[in-house]
Amino acid sequence: MLVTHNTTDFRGLYGREELHVGLVAFNTAPGLMSLDLQRRLFLLALSELGGEEAWNEVLEITVDVERTVTIH
């Protein structure tokens, strides 16, 4: 599984593949990303995945300017 803060590039690259190991993408409003937020988002992603393998899955976690978290 690849974890990235570069959703735009990797969504396109992974979309072209028939099989991929999974993608976790963190999307944040400009200026919000910090090491602490990265840790929190990573723990949230692990919780969402529930220990399951994520072949061909994309999990996007977005934090907007008001710090509202959305998971897709």
SEKOLFI-415665 format. One record per residue: x, y, z of N, C-alpha, C in turn. Coordinates in steps of 0.1 Angstrom, whole numbers. Example, Ala and Ser with C-alpha at 12.3 -4.5 7.8 and 13.67 -1.06 7.14 Angstrom:
{n.px 132, n.py -57, n.pz 78, ca.px 123, ca.py -45, ca.pz 78, c.px 132, c.py -33, c.pz 78}
{n.px 128, n.py -22, n.pz 71, ca.px 137, ca.py -11, ca.pz 71, c.px 129, c.py 0, c.pz 79}
END
This chain:
{n.px 8, n.py -12, n.pz 0, ca.px 0, ca.py 0, ca.pz 0, c.px 9, c.py 12, c.pz 0}
{n.px 5, n.py 22, n.pz -8, ca.px 12, ca.py 35, ca.pz -8, c.px 3, c.py 45, c.pz -1}
{n.px 10, n.py 53, n.pz 8, ca.px 4, ca.py 64, ca.pz 15, c.px 10, c.py 77, c.pz 10}
{n.px 2, n.py 86, n.pz 6, ca.px 7, ca.py 98, ca.pz 0, c.px -1, c.py 111, c.pz 3}
{n.px 5, n.py 122, n.pz 2, ca.px -2, ca.py 135, ca.pz 3, c.px -3, c.py 141, c.pz -10}
{n.px 0, n.py 133, n.pz -21, ca.px 0, ca.py 138, ca.pz -35, c.px -11, c.py 130, c.pz -42}
{n.px -23, n.py 133, n.pz -38, ca.px -35, ca.py 125, ca.pz -44, c.px -36, c.py 127, c.pz -59}
{n.px -35, n.py 139, n.pz -64, ca.px -37, ca.py 141, ca.pz -78, c.px -28, c.py 132, c.pz -87}
{n.px -15, n.py 132, n.pz -85, ca.px -6, ca.py 124, ca.pz -93, c.px -9, c.py 109, c.pz -92}
{n.px -10, n.py 104, n.pz -79, ca.px -11, ca.py 90, ca.pz -77, c.px -25, c.py 84, c.pz -81}
{n.px -35, n.py 92, n.pz -79, ca.px -49, ca.py 87, ca.pz -84, c.px -48, c.py 84, c.pz -99}
{n.px -42, n.py 93, n.pz -106, ca.px -41, ca.py 90, ca.pz -121, c.px -32, c.py 78, c.pz -124}
{n.px -21, n.py 77, n.pz -118, ca.px -12, ca.py 66, ca.pz -120, c.px -18, c.py 53, c.pz -116}
{n.px -24, n.py 52, n.pz -105, ca.px -31, ca.py 40, ca.pz -100, c.px -43, c.py 36, c.pz -108}
{n.px -50, n.py 46, n.pz -114, ca.px -62, ca.py 44, ca.pz -122, c.px -58, c.py 37, c.pz -135}
{n.px -46, n.py 37, n.pz -139, ca.px -42, ca.py 31, ca.pz -152, c.px -38, c.py 16, c.pz -150}
{n.px -37, n.py 12, n.pz -137, ca.px -32, ca.py -2, ca.pz -134, c.px -44, c.py -11, c.pz -132}
{n.px -43, n.py -23, n.pz -138, ca.px -53, ca.py -33, ca.pz -135, c.px -53, c.py -38, c.pz -121}
{n.px -41, n.py -39, n.pz -115, ca.px -39, ca.py -44, ca.pz -102, c.px -29, c.py -35, c.pz -95}
{n.px -33, n.py -30, n.pz -83, ca.px -23, ca.py -23, ca.pz -75, c.px -25, c.py -26, c.pz -60}
{n.px -16, n.py -23, n.pz -52, ca.px -15, ca.py -27, ca.pz -38, c.px -24, c.py -19, c.pz -29}
{n.px -30, n.py -8, n.pz -34, ca.px -38, ca.py 0, ca.pz -26, c.px -32, c.py 14, c.pz -25}
{n.px -41, n.py 24, n.pz -23, ca.px -36, ca.py 38, ca.pz -21, c.px -43, c.py 44, c.pz -10}
{n.px -36, n.py 50, n.pz -1, ca.px -42, ca.py 59, ca.pz 10, c.px -37, c.py 73, c.pz 7}
{n.px -47, n.py 82, n.pz 5, ca.px -43, ca.py 96, ca.pz 1, c.px -49, c.py 105, c.pz 12}
{n.px -40, n.py 114, n.pz 17, ca.px -44, ca.py 124, ca.pz 26, c.px -45, c.py 137, c.pz 19}
{n.px -56, n.py 144, n.pz 19, ca.px -59, ca.py 156, ca.pz 13, c.px -61, c.py 167, c.pz 24}
{n.px -53, n.py 177, n.pz 25, ca.px -55, ca.py 187, ca.pz 35, c.px -56, c.py 201, c.pz 29}
{n.px -63, n.py 210, n.pz 35, ca.px -63, ca.py 224, ca.pz 31, c.px -48, c.py 229, c.pz 32}
{n.px -45, n.py 239, n.pz 24, ca.px -31, ca.py 244, ca.pz 24, c.px -27, c.py 249, c.pz 38}
{n.px -15, n.py 245, n.pz 42, ca.px -10, ca.py 249, ca.pz 55, c.px -14, c.py 241, c.pz 67}
{n.px -22, n.py 231, n.pz 65, ca.px -27, ca.py 223, ca.pz 77, c.px -18, c.py 211, c.pz 80}
{n.px -11, n.py 206, n.pz 70, ca.px -4, ca.py 194, ca.pz 72, c.px 8, c.py 196, c.pz 82}
{n.px 9, n.py 188, n.pz 92, ca.px 19, ca.py 188, ca.pz 101, c.px 23, c.py 173, c.pz 104}
{n.px 34, n.py 171, n.pz 111, ca.px 38, ca.py 158, ca.pz 115, c.px 27, c.py 151, c.pz 124}
{n.px 22, n.py 159, n.pz 133, ca.px 11, ca.py 154, ca.pz 142, c.px -1, c.py 150, c.pz 134}
{n.px -5, n.py 159, n.pz 125, ca.px -17, ca.py 155, ca.pz 117, c.px -15, c.py 143, c.pz 108}
{n.px -2, n.py 142, n.pz 103, ca.px 1, ca.py 130, ca.pz 95, c.px -1, c.py 117, c.pz 104}
{n.px 4, n.py 118, n.pz 116, ca.px 3, ca.py 106, ca.pz 125, c.px -12, c.py 103, c.pz 127}
{n.px -20, n.py 113, n.pz 130, ca.px -34, ca.py 111, ca.pz 133, c.px -41, c.py 105, c.pz 121}
{n.px -38, n.py 110, n.pz 109, ca.px -45, ca.py 106, ca.pz 97, c.px -40, c.py 91, c.pz 94}
{n.px -28, n.py 88, n.pz 96, ca.px -23, ca.py 74, ca.pz 94, c.px -30, c.py 65, c.pz 103}
{n.px -32, n.py 68, n.pz 116, ca.px -39, ca.py 60, ca.pz 125, c.px -54, c.py 58, c.pz 121}
{n.px -60, n.py 69, n.pz 116, ca.px -73, ca.py 68, ca.pz 112, c.px -74, c.py 59, c.pz 100}
{n.px -65, n.py 60, n.pz 91, ca.px -65, ca.py 51, ca.pz 79, c.px -63, c.py 36, c.pz 83}
{n.px -55, n.py 34, n.pz 92, ca.px -53, ca.py 20, ca.pz 97, c.px -66, c.py 15, c.pz 103}
{n.px -73, n.py 23, n.pz 111, ca.px -86, ca.py 20, ca.pz 117, c.px -96, c.py 17, c.pz 106}
{n.px -97, n.py 25, n.pz 96, ca.px -106, ca.py 23, ca.pz 85, c.px -104, c.py 10, c.pz 77}
{n.px -91, n.py 7, n.pz 75, ca.px -88, ca.py -5, ca.pz 68, c.px -90, c.py -18, c.pz 76}
{n.px -90, n.py -16, n.pz 89, ca.px -93, ca.py -28, ca.pz 98, c.px -85, c.py -40, c.pz 96}
{n.px -72, n.py -38, n.pz 92, ca.px -63, ca.py -49, ca.pz 90, c.px -65, c.py -57, c.pz 77}
{n.px -74, n.py -53, n.pz 69, ca.px -76, ca.py -59, ca.pz 56, c.px -67, c.py -55, c.pz 46}
{n.px -63, n.py -63, n.pz 36, ca.px -55, ca.py -59, ca.pz 25, c.px -64, c.py -51, c.pz 16}
{n.px -58, n.py -41, n.pz 9, ca.px -66, ca.py -32, ca.pz 1, c.px -63, c.py -32, c.pz -14}
{n.px -61, n.py -44, n.pz -19, ca.px -58, ca.py -45, ca.pz -33, c.px -68, c.py -37, c.pz -41}
{n.px -63, n.py -29, n.pz -50, ca.px -72, ca.py -21, ca.pz -60, c.px -81, c.py -11, c.pz -52}
{n.px -79, n.py -8, n.pz -40, ca.px -87, ca.py 1, ca.pz -32, c.px -80, c.py 15, c.pz -31}
{n.px -88, n.py 25, n.pz -30, ca.px -83, ca.py 38, ca.pz -27, c.px -90, c.py 44, c.pz -15}
{n.px -83, n.py 48, n.pz -5, ca.px -89, ca.py 54, ca.pz 7, c.px -84, c.py 68, c.pz 7}
{n.px -94, n.py 78, n.pz 6, ca.px -90, ca.py 92, ca.pz 7, c.px -95, c.py 98, c.pz 20}
{n.px -87, n.py 105, n.pz 27, ca.px -91, ca.py 112, ca.pz 39, c.px -87, c.py 126, c.pz 37}
{n.px -98, n.py 135, n.pz 38, ca.px -97, ca.py 149, ca.pz 35, c.px -99, c.py 157, c.pz 48}
{n.px -91, n.py 167, n.pz 50, ca.px -93, ca.py 176, ca.pz 61, c.px -94, c.py 190, c.pz 55}
{n.px -106, n.py 196, n.pz 56, ca.px -108, ca.py 209, ca.pz 50, c.px -103, c.py 221, c.pz 59}
{n.px -104, n.py 233, n.pz 54, ca.px -99, ca.py 244, ca.pz 62, c.px -106, c.py 246, c.pz 75}
{n.px -118, n.py 241, n.pz 77, ca.px -124, ca.py 241, ca.pz 90, c.px -121, c.py 229, c.pz 99}
{n.px -112, n.py 221, n.pz 94, ca.px -107, ca.py 209, ca.pz 101, c.px -117, c.py 198, c.pz 102}
{n.px -127, n.py 198, n.pz 93, ca.px -137, ca.py 187, ca.pz 91, c.px -130, c.py 176, c.pz 84}
{n.px -131, n.py 164, n.pz 89, ca.px -125, ca.py 152, ca.pz 82, c.px -136, c.py 144, c.pz 75}
{n.px -133, n.py 141, n.pz 62, ca.px -142, ca.py 133, ca.pz 53, c.px -134, c.py 121, c.pz 49}
{n.px -140, n.py 110, n.pz 49, ca.px -134, ca.py 97, ca.pz 44, c.px -142, c.py 91, c.pz 33}
{n.px -135, n.py 88, n.pz 22, ca.px -141, ca.py 82, ca.pz 10, c.px -133, c.py 69, c.pz 7}
END
